[in-house]
Amino acid sequence: MVEQLDPRRTALLVIDMQRGAFEGGDERARLLAASGIVERLAQVVAAARARGVAIIYVLNSRRADGADQVTLPVQGGMAGG
């Protein structure tokens, strides 16, 4: 049995896909760019939009002085944050 989602009761949440995460030469930016996530997400967004699904973008913002930035502990060899 294939489950169908009702577009009137479904939303697509796009979280933390800011351009800045992909810019620069750091390892995280290189990994994100190489992963193909932008292209795959564009396909998902287009499919959701074609079906009338609400698309909600959640953007991360910080104060210019970084005072509201939380530093996370390192887990599994990769720094969070």
C-alpha positions in Angstrom: 0.0 0.0 0.0 1.4 3.4 -1.0 0.7 6.2 1.5 -0.4 9.6 -0.1 0.3 12.9 1.6 -2.5 15.5 1.5 -0.9 18.7 0.3 -3.5 20.7 2.3 -2.1 19.2 5.5 1.6 18.8 4.5 4.5 21.2 4.7 8.1 20.9 3.5 10.5 22.5 6.0 13.8 23.6 4.5 16.2 24.3 7.4 19.7 25.9 7.4 20.2 26.1 3.7 21.9 29.5 3.8 24.3 30.5 1.0 27.0 31.3 3.5 27.3 27.6 4.4 28.5 26.8 0.9 30.8 29.7 0.4 34.4 29.9 1.5 37.1 27.3 1.3 36.6 25.5 4.6 36.0 21.8 4.8 32.3 22.1 5.7 31.7 24.2 2.6 33.5 21.8 0.4 31.7 18.8 1.8 28.3 20.5 1.4 29.1 21.5 -2.2 30.3 18.0 -3.1 27.3 16.3 -1.5 24.8 17.5 -4.2 22.3 18.5 -1.5 21.4 21.8 -3.2 20.5 20.0 -6.5 18.5 17.3 -4.7 16.7 19.8 -2.5 15.8 21.9 -5.6 14.1 18.8 -7.0 12.2 18.1 -3.8 11.1 21.8 -3.6 9.9 21.8 -7.2 8.0 18.6 -6.7 6.4 19.9 -3.5 5.5 23.2 -5.1 3.9 21.4 -8.1 1.7 19.5 -5.7 0.6 22.6 -3.8 2.6 21.8 -0.6 3.5 24.7 1.7 7.2 25.3 1.7 8.6 26.9 4.9 12.2 28.2 4.9 13.9 28.4 8.4 16.9 30.7 8.3 19.5 31.1 11.0 20.7 34.6 11.9 23.2 35.9 14.3 24.3 39.2 15.8 27.2 40.8 14.0 29.3 40.6 17.2 28.6 36.8 17.6 27.4 37.3 21.2 24.4 35.0 20.5 26.5 32.3 18.9 26.6 29.0 20.8 29.7 26.9 20.6 29.0 23.2 20.6 31.3 20.5 21.8 33.1 18.5 19.2 31.4 15.2 18.5 32.8 12.4 16.3 35.7 14.5 15.2 33.6 17.3 13.7 33.0 20.6 15.3 29.4 21.6 15.7 27.9 25.1 15.2 
